[in-house]
């Protein structure tokens, strides 16, 4: 008898420093998916090695011609891909282009949106044109470092400032620079992760993050989380090793909460997003809301922001994931 369940791939791994974090997100997603409704597999993508974890604990190679695999002598083709790769190729449009070519619907936004949101500098300039507040920044490309001097950075951006990879995740290669002498080593560190580096104005204030998804019928905003860390900034240790306090809902006024929700929904529509996104902000002491980053494949471990926010909203991750998948087929 033909299997009537949709066959779902949780696509994880990737080729960035966040490969192992992505595997943890995949395990979280696997625990959340409705196994009564879906036949769910984890697919680990690393370079040219695409392996699917079979139900008996072994692995099989993915046929990239049609995103299929063999299990128990039977060919199975995936009906849907839930992409949870943090970094390339899942967060920059490459994987989305592949799925468009082979005709497999997926959980994230399309190629252009992913490419824009992956490049923090490009995203900032794009959203600035729509009136979204962002920090001032400069771009430095590998091989052209001399085009932007330390003096120009100090005069235009000011100190302290952040130096970060422009085209990768925000967990590795990020430095908070307090004086011009620290710029060169910080830029070298960021260039180990990306050939483009963004030097960004430091914004003082309350850091928050908010998730949202939309279907054809509804918008589902999640409660806002306040991020409090004693570290210099929200770095890898703060994110993944518990050196942070996450407060949901955030300790901000009703009017600010409403305004952040409006901006989050507006950005979702400006970019024409799909699936769950999470947007990070800084609220200045004067109450100005600055967009920091748009995460189109946010972390999905049980302790990640989105599962926390879904729980605080009184929803279940299982129902949310079903909602997102079925929206592609409605």
C-alpha atoms as one frame of an Amber mdcrd trajectory, in Angstrom:
protein
   0.000   0.000   0.000   1.326   3.442  -0.893   2.530   5.544   2.028   0.000
   8.385   2.327   2.162  10.406   4.719   4.105  13.323   3.296   7.830  12.537
   3.360   9.630  15.397   5.118  13.362  16.138   5.021  14.861  18.168   7.860
  17.846  19.559   5.971  20.739  20.446   8.272  24.528  20.676   8.468  25.971
  22.991   5.867  29.468  24.305   5.296  29.814  27.063   7.890  31.185  27.106
  11.438  27.624  26.579  12.677  27.380  23.045  11.197  27.080  21.367  14.603
  24.559  23.940  15.853  22.444  23.105  12.800  22.530  19.402  13.722  21.151
  20.298  17.140  18.362  22.325  15.527  17.548  19.322  13.343  17.218  17.066
  16.390  14.934  19.652  17.990  12.756  19.838  14.879  12.623  16.052  14.611
  11.284  15.883  18.180   8.617  18.503  17.356   7.263  17.072  14.075   4.019
  15.056  14.089   5.268  11.537  13.221   1.696  10.261  12.953   1.129  12.676
  10.108   4.572  12.834   8.460   7.367  10.431   7.574  10.307  12.493   8.855
  14.013  12.112   8.059  17.123  14.137   8.901  19.348  14.966   5.928  22.908
  16.093   6.733  24.405  18.220   3.970  28.167  18.861   3.989  29.882  19.755
   0.735  29.083  17.033  -1.782  28.108  14.534   0.926  24.323  14.493   1.366
  23.298  11.701   3.724  19.853  10.783   5.030  19.478   9.072   8.412  17.263
   6.029   7.874  14.843   4.736  10.485  17.077   1.724  11.243  19.961   3.989
  12.259  21.983   3.603   9.042  22.499   6.283   6.404  21.913   6.443   2.655
  23.122   8.834  -0.006  20.734  11.390  -1.452  20.271  11.327  -5.224  20.591
  15.050  -5.966  18.931  14.632  -9.372  15.515  14.550  -7.703  16.209  14.698
  -3.926  15.400  11.026  -3.381  16.974   8.044  -1.598  16.685   4.283  -1.319
  15.313   2.614   1.838  14.695  -1.139   2.041  15.162  -1.359  -1.711  12.414
   1.215  -2.357  13.035   4.670  -3.849  11.573   7.525  -1.792  11.323  11.118
  -2.948  10.870  13.885  -0.432   7.674  15.934  -0.616   8.976  18.849   1.442
  12.247  20.219   2.855  12.440  21.944   6.219  15.739  23.835   5.971  17.569
  24.392   9.236  21.092  25.049   7.942  22.656  28.075   9.664  24.977  29.644
   7.085  25.832  28.443   3.599  24.231  26.819   1.606  20.900  26.911   3.473
  20.664  30.541   4.520  21.998  32.327   1.433  19.693  31.078  -1.345  21.860
  28.275  -2.746  19.820  25.416  -1.283  16.591  27.202  -2.138  17.694  27.452
  -5.781  18.375  23.718  -5.827  14.920  22.908  -4.427  13.320  25.249  -6.966
  15.119  23.326  -9.742  13.984  19.881  -8.552  10.477  21.058  -7.626  10.493
  20.435  -3.862   8.661  23.002  -1.667  10.606  24.252   1.354  10.191  26.055
   4.650  12.169  29.235   4.079  11.877  32.305   1.906  12.977  32.237  -1.738
  16.404  32.657  -3.342  16.512  36.470  -3.481  15.199  36.980   0.054  17.711
  34.496   1.473  20.572  36.136  -0.420  19.576  39.590   0.838  19.085  38.594
   4.471  22.321  36.576   4.503  24.343  39.683   3.644  23.913  41.920   6.674
  25.269  45.009   4.920  22.982  44.596   1.894  19.989  43.907   4.150  20.606
  47.078   6.149  20.767  49.241   3.010  17.664  47.548   1.566  15.512  47.985
   4.679  16.798  51.515   5.281  15.119  52.459   1.970  11.780  51.382   3.517
  12.281  53.556   6.598  13.495  50.805   8.941  16.044  52.121  11.472  19.437
  50.372  11.287  22.913  51.124  12.646  25.370  52.963  10.407  27.955  50.619
   8.859  30.847  50.281   6.423  31.788  47.317   4.239  35.335  45.985   3.856
  36.109  43.395   1.154  39.040  40.989   1.318  41.850  42.297  -0.865  40.520
  45.853  -0.688  41.079  46.580   2.990  43.098  49.734   2.208  39.993  51.414
   0.740  38.628  51.938   4.273  41.098  53.453   6.745  41.068  53.134  10.519
  40.613  56.913  10.740  37.534  56.783   8.477  36.029  54.033  10.619  36.715
  55.958  13.823  35.266  59.218  12.453  32.226  57.763  10.659  31.257  54.773
  12.834  32.809  55.772  16.152  34.110  53.694  19.064  33.203  51.221  20.348
  31.957  49.439  17.237  31.276  45.900  16.063  33.297  44.071  13.432  31.497
  41.048  12.032  31.365  38.776   8.979  28.899  40.376   6.547  27.849  37.115
   4.919  27.645  34.442   7.579  25.969  33.686  10.889  26.423  35.959  13.894
  28.018  33.452  16.272  31.581  33.354  14.955  34.115  35.989  13.957  32.380
  38.864  15.765  34.372  41.378  17.830  33.477  44.419  19.871  36.236  46.927
  19.114  36.943  49.642  21.667  39.834  51.487  20.004  41.437  51.773  16.564
  44.360  49.489  17.509  41.919  46.574  17.773  40.449  47.065  14.282  43.032
  45.178  12.189  42.983  41.948  14.274  39.174  42.087  14.482  38.898  42.456
  10.695  41.312  39.517  10.191  39.235  37.409  12.579  35.993  38.234  10.743
  37.604  37.478   7.375  38.283  33.921   8.521  34.485  33.479   8.289  33.617
  35.702   5.313  35.321  37.571   2.462  33.191  40.612   3.333  33.312  42.297
   6.726  30.898  44.837   8.171  32.020  47.476  10.647  28.890  48.567  12.477
  28.023  51.372  14.866  27.588  50.293  18.483  24.045  50.818  19.715  23.377
  51.015  23.431  20.033  49.765  24.646  17.805  46.790  25.335  18.313  43.818
  23.016  15.168  41.926  22.033  14.139  39.338  19.469  10.763  38.436  17.995
   9.581  35.521  15.860   6.694  35.457  13.403   5.246  33.358  10.614   2.405
  33.912   8.181   0.214  31.585   6.168  -2.298  32.344   3.432  -4.979  32.788
   6.129  -3.249  34.388   9.102  -0.272  36.055  10.726   1.125  34.461  13.894
   3.411  36.812  15.856   5.207  35.361  18.878   5.896  37.053  22.237   9.064
  39.171  22.340  12.132  37.879  24.186  14.514  40.215  26.025  18.155  39.149
  25.833  20.346  39.992  28.830  23.990  38.900  28.902  26.951  39.889  31.064
  29.239  39.157  28.092  30.396  42.038  25.889  27.682  41.059  23.422  25.396
  38.158  22.492  28.212  35.869  21.290  28.503  32.090  20.834  28.893  31.377
  24.566  25.907  33.560  25.369  23.809  31.834  22.697  24.743  28.206  23.174
  26.524  27.823  26.525  23.921  29.447  28.741  25.741  32.724  29.445  22.582
  34.727  28.926  19.260  35.504  30.542  16.282  35.252  28.195  13.076  36.869
  29.422   9.814  36.134  27.579   7.758  38.280  27.340  10.251  41.160  27.300
  10.104  43.810  30.009   9.051  46.623  27.694   5.936  48.807  27.547   2.752
  47.809  25.755   3.240  50.572  23.204   6.795  49.414  22.421   5.615  45.809
  22.242   2.930  46.804  19.767   5.375  48.875  17.695   7.954  46.053  17.515
   5.185  43.708  16.368   4.158  46.149  13.633   7.754  46.552  12.409   8.325
  42.777  12.456   5.175  42.154  10.413   6.120  44.976   8.029   9.632  43.571
   7.445   8.133  40.111   6.829   5.953  41.636   4.097   8.665  43.892   2.645
  10.916  40.866   2.146   8.031  38.580   1.137   9.184  35.973   3.664   7.976
  32.402   4.077   7.934  30.215   7.181   9.259  31.271  10.582  11.660  34.186
  10.803  13.140  35.868  13.864  14.209  39.504  13.923  16.678  40.944  16.438
  16.455  44.556  17.581  18.023  47.101  19.901  15.692  49.545  21.655  17.606
  52.726  22.446  17.157  54.544  25.777  15.050  57.080  23.834  12.713  54.317
  22.646  13.964  54.087  19.043  13.757  50.579  17.549  16.782  49.546  15.485
  16.726  46.356  13.426  19.887  44.283  13.918  19.381  41.113  11.918  16.758
  38.967  10.181  17.145  35.246  10.868  15.387  33.161   8.207  16.514  29.798
   9.628  16.390  30.492  13.373  17.700  27.948  15.873  15.262  25.173  16.760
  16.760  23.387  19.740  14.276  23.053  22.626  15.993  25.995  24.393  16.208
  28.245  21.304  14.228  31.480  21.130  11.480  30.290  18.768  10.433  27.188
  20.774  10.494  29.361  23.913   8.303  32.005  22.270   5.902  29.423  20.845
   5.482  27.956  24.331   4.958  31.416  25.856   2.261  32.059  23.236   0.387
  28.958  24.418   1.003  27.199  21.104   2.710  23.896  20.368   5.714  23.539
  18.068   4.084  20.465  16.553   1.014  22.457  15.475   3.138  25.375  14.243
   5.285  23.107  12.052   2.193  21.388  10.646   0.724  24.818   9.879   3.863
  25.876   8.002   4.181  22.653   5.992   0.517  22.463   5.011   0.505  26.115
   3.925   2.697  25.054   0.984   0.098  22.552  -0.170  -3.126  24.512   0.453
